[in-house]
């Protein structure tokens, strides 16, 4: 929505907070950028604490850094789980997350270990080791990388989503293919503008 003010007045602050609390964190950040400071001040006390933490994290990055595009809409599981426990964790998290085609695997310190394709988890036998399913060479980007420096690499990976890691190797979020499409579109628009100039 390019001009949310009209909708905000119609919804009221309470209902608006309910809507924002249901949004992905990156979408909530985008919406709040277009909202009047007075409205933001009214919203802050009634937004979910987890969402506020995600918004603070995303806003801590510069606009030209990958971290400014992350979302928390992904499934993360521990590498220590059994296949059965991983399936249970998937079912529990899928109620709130809809990017479920890839499960991101972390260790006890939340460091990224690799990824598991949903299909592989579904067809795995209960007695198999989860470790066997983890793609350890799964591509990733880091949170402080400049978007312009890694956009070609991201496109080449051709994944639906990519994990975004901090300097310590911890999973801080993901960047989705729709974000990548937007990035490429923006980049091409800039290129055409320069060419036209």
Residue, then its C-alpha position, 0 to 999 in steps of 0.5 A: x500500500x503506497x499511502x496507508x494513512x487512509x486505511x490506518x484511520x479506518x482500522x484504528x490503532x488497536x486493529x492496526x496493531x493486530x494486523x501488524x502482529x500477524x505480518x512477517x517482520x520485513x513487511x511490518x518494517x516496510x509498512x511502518x516506514x510509511x506511517x506517521x511518527x505519532x502513529x508509530x508511538x501509539x503502536x510501540x506499546x501494543x506490538x508483540x515483543x518478538x515482532x518489536x525485536x525483529x523490527x529492531x534487528x532489521x532496522x539496525x542494518x543499513x538499507x544497502x545491506x542484506x540484513x535490511x531484507x531479512x524475514x523471520x518467516x522460516x522453520x529452524x530445527x536443531x541438528x540433535x533431533x531425531x527424524x520423528x522430533x524434526x517432523x513434530x517441530x516442523x508441524x508445530x512451527x508450520x502453524x505460524x510460518x509459511x516458508x516450509x519448503x526448506x528447513x534450516x538446521x542450527x546447533x545448540x548455539x544457533x549457528x547454521x549447520x545446513x538445510x534440509x529439503x522438506x521432501x527429504x524429511x517427509x520420505x525419510x525413515x524414522x530410524x534414519x539419522x537427521x544428520x544424513x539429510x542435512x545439506x552442509x554446503x547450502x549457500x548463504x549470505x551474510x547480514x552485512x554484505x552489500x546487496x549490490x555486491x552479492x545480487x548476482x551470486x544470490x540469483x545464481x543460487x536459484x533457491x527459494x530462500x537463502x539463510x542470512x548469517x551474522x559474523x558468528x555464523x548464527x542464523x539471523x533470518x532468511x531472504x526469499x526469492x520474492x525479495x530477490x526478484x524485487x532486488x533484481x527489478x530495482x537493480x535493472x530499473x537503476x541500470x536502465x535509468x543510468x543507460x537512459x541518462 
